[in-house]
Amino acid sequence: MADKFVYLFGGGKADGNGDMKNLLGGKGANLAEMCLLGIPVPAGFTVTTEACTSYFDNRGKFPPGMEAQVKAALARTESIMGKKYGNPDNPLLVSCRSGARKSMPGMMDTVLNVGLSTATIPGMIKKTNNPRFVWDSYRRLIMMYADVVMEKAEGMEAAEGKGIRKIMDDTLDSFKKQRGAKSDTDLKADDLKLLAEEFKKLVQKHLGKAFPDDPMAQLWGGIAAVFKSWNGKKAVSYRRIEGIPDDWGTAVNVQSMVFGNMGDDSATGVAFTRDPATGDNKFYGEWLINAQGEDVVAGIRTPSPINDSTKNEQNKHLKSMEEAMPAVYKGLDAIRNKLEKHFTDMLDIEFTIQEGKLWMLQCRVGKRTGTAALNMAMDMLSEKLIDKATAVQRLDPKQLDELLHPIIDPKAETGASPVVKGLPAGPGAASGKLVFTADEAVASAKAGVKCILIREETNPEDVEGMRAAQGILTARGGMTSHAALVARGWGKCCIVGAGALHVDAASRTAKISGSDIVLKAGDTVTLNGTRGHVYQGSLPMVSASENPRFQKFMVMADSFRTMGVRTNADTPEDAKKARDFGAEGIGLFRFEHMFYGEGADRPLFLLRRMIVSKNEAERRKALEELSPFMKDDVKKTMEVMDGLPVTFRFLDPPLHEFVPNRADERQRLAADLGISADEFNKRAEGLHESNPMMGHRGVRLGISYPEMTEVQTQAILEAAAELIQAGRNAKPEIMIPVTSSKTEIDDQKKIIEKVYEKVLAKFALPKGKLPLVVGTMIEIPRACVTADKFASVCEFFSFGTNDLTQMGFGFSRDDIGSFLPHYLDKKILPADPFQTIDQEGVGELVKMAITKGRSVKPHLKVGICGEQGGDPESVKFCYKVGLSYVSCSPFRVPLARLAAAQAAISGAEKKAPARAAKASKPSKPAPKAKAKAAKKPAKKAAKKPAAHKVSKPAKKGKKK
């Protein structure tokens, strides 16, 4: 028996359901689910994602059995709808739409009105008695089919502004001017008939073949084109940005057409069950009378609001659906409530009204800003739609960045006047130089220049530029336009529908009507994406104020979390910031960072003097003077982290990095040392290494120069002793970096323990008051392989995944820019391994080291302090392999906290390795998620979190 590739829906029945997103895609699964809920859905069928992947595997051939299944499903669709595809008297028309398992708005292709031909047009006119509608539908079919099926799907790459769709759009605009028509709806039936004939001539001229007149040829072409659009440039770019696997494929939904362009009693629209920008529990959407769906999302016409409560300054003069079609609106609102209650999430819905009858074309979980996601999660929790575990899973950790987005300084904004206003489609504020094309935006970002992408309206081909730009500004489009949807999904500052803008991409200028202002390429502007205001010049930014709801959400997330989160911080300021964000200690304090920034001149001078010293006496003299500076930095940081552990890494970088290049600085050091400039230069040259990252650094410095280990240990332990005597709770941990052999640890621990005994004696402290905690930074593959030996002499491991990745791959992280982009483009690597842990290779080294280390010391504390510690996917991996904590930069602490909580909730590990205490806190079981059984499709029960310790947010002065 052949595999099942086609699933029918319609007439209140469906072969599939909402749980089948992997096979039917999000759109197909939810169409089936809406049918099962008794919601009016035009009948049709879904061709599965498996058919798509088979199509690519078979070099562009449909899998065996699929064509017969499509014909059978088409016959059943005809029966439900009471029409026949290709029939000249009673023709059924269909749409071909994409539908991946994860929403990719606008990134793949759609064709509407499939089946219209010279044979079926007369019957449609007779049946509808509306020739204008029929010819309008036909010209739309030609435009979409030529663009999607005949050009893009065939891999024809047209130059900017030279594609067949642009040519036909320009022809349409010229035709409207000739006829004195302000809008498409002003064109008469005869006008549209002439236009359709002209379009067919343009297709033949520019694409070299005729527009197909056979309805079945149109259908097969449409299905194949949607499959091919999975590998289109814009879809591939979007998948790379969103981390969507290439091997998923897309489903194709072939659905009976219902028409919103049949007159003033017909319409089309897009809506959200709640406001996707703010999260407010208001039915939010836009609609257009006498239009088809592409008109709303493409921003071709300015849409009207669906109700009065969501009107704004830009559209308050337009009539809402609530006013114009109250009965239909009431029905739509009832469906909104039914769907949200069923799916227990905010949904993005598409609908068409044909001659007063409402049809639902799609529902999917809606894209939303970080602020909206937070508000919806907390509101739905209080409304008892979802439980706590589900609420925690509703925010993507990356969305937390948005909640910390900068905003325009209110004082500065009060004194500034916006030059133009639009719709507030994306959060926060952004400032940069204007660019007029996506390619310019990408080039600007590569050059390190912040830019704002300004367009008449965006289209999916602009996706790379939209991602590269700091913000997006469009003259046309509404809150459901392509630009708005994509920007909200990314948390990108965005203003759409700034109607006073007249953008001329050719001259790279934008005129503002009602004024003499002309914005040019390279001009700096500032966007307030929350208010929809555009300002000339660069306005100062400030951090968004703390959101009490965010704090409450994070406390709730922490109630599920079982893995600790620390921070990488080198200053008291960074430490305080991280603690405010909920860090439970410092996983990496880098001694070398005290030699940069404000107040670093004298310490840096002393360090340089020590580096070029010729003998131990010279080095000790420099280190004795440097020691108070070290102790001061260490003490201030531990004071901020009172009660929480602070891991101090000994000086790690190659020493030559600190040697000055300027002649005057070298002369000053030479004079201080009492040597000639020539002698200084000779000493400096002697520090040069061919491969410094694998040279004289880390533990090797301490072995060559034991006095360096002594002074750093003394600074750490004396600072802690002074704080303890002052009644504070200092918890220092000493980390030895770049180790490859247990004997290196043995050597260094002798020095550390000797200093420790001296400090205890000096401050008259018992060992219990100042415990000695010594560990190592695992960043060399050999250390992973011999980790059992290391564990016998270490209290903790911390994985330095930056260097471990560098040595594991043999990639120089300073030089990857010349080749890594090619690896990613060609899919040789799925992701940048310096951003996300390579689980197959580097991850296996990590697992090996943990297993070996805990075989010797079962409660060995194990952390990670590379920047991957703040990457959500890496955090999930760290949880899975049993790390005690992750450590990341201060601003990524909330992301790591949330990712760790979600890993616990989702049960990423069924059998968790023993987890060491995060901060010397007794283990407690995690609370059970009060998850409901997932009886309803798409309403999945949260899994019970693993029963490890639960972390609470750090509280100043409390013992962890």
Secondary structure, DSSP 4 states (H G I P E B T S, - for coil): -----EEEEETTEESS-TT-HHHHHHHHHHHHHHHHTT-----EEEE-HHHHHHHHHTTS-PPTTHHHHHHHHHHHHHHHHT-EET-SSSEE-EEEEEE-SS--TTTS-EEEEET--TTTHHHHHHHHS-HHHHHHHHHHHHHHHIIIIIIITTT--PPTT-SHHHHHHHHHHHHHHHHT-SSGGGS-HHHHHHHHHHHHHHHHHHHSSPPP--HHHHHHHHHHHHHHHTTSHHHHHHHHHHT--TTS--EEEEEE---S-SSTT-EEEEEESS-TTT--SS-EEEEEET--HHHHHTTSSPPEESSSTT--TTTTTSPPHHHH-HHHHHHHHHHHHHHHHHH-S-EEEEEEEETTEEEEEEEEEPP--HHHHHHHHHHHHHTTSS-HHHHHHTS-GGGHHHHT-EEE-HHHHHT---SEE-EE-S-SEEEEEEESSHHHHHHHHHTT--EEEEESS--GGGHHHHHHSSEEEESS--TTSHHHHHHHHHT-EEEE--TTEEEETTTTEEEETTSS-EEETT-EEEEETTTTEEEES---EEEPPP-HHHHHHHHHHHTT--SEEEEE--SHHHHHHHHHTT--SEEEEEGGGGGSSTT-HHHHHHHHHHHT-SSHHHHHHHHHHHHHHHHHHHHHHHHHTTTSEEEEEPP-S-GGGGS--SHHHHHHHHHHHT--HHHHHHHHHHT--SSGGGSS-THHHHHH-HHHHHHHHHHHHHHHHHHHHTT---EEEEEE-S---HHHHHHHHHHHHHHHHHHHHHHT--TTTS---EEEEE-SHHHHHTHHHHHTT-SEEEE-HHHHHHHHHT--TTTGGGTHHHHHHTTSSSS-TTTS--TTTHHHHHHHHHHHHHHH-TT-EEEE-SGGGG-HHHHHHHHHHT-SEEEE-GGGHHHHHHHHHHHHHHTS-SSPPP---SSS----PPPPP-PPP--STT-PPPPPPPSS-------TT---
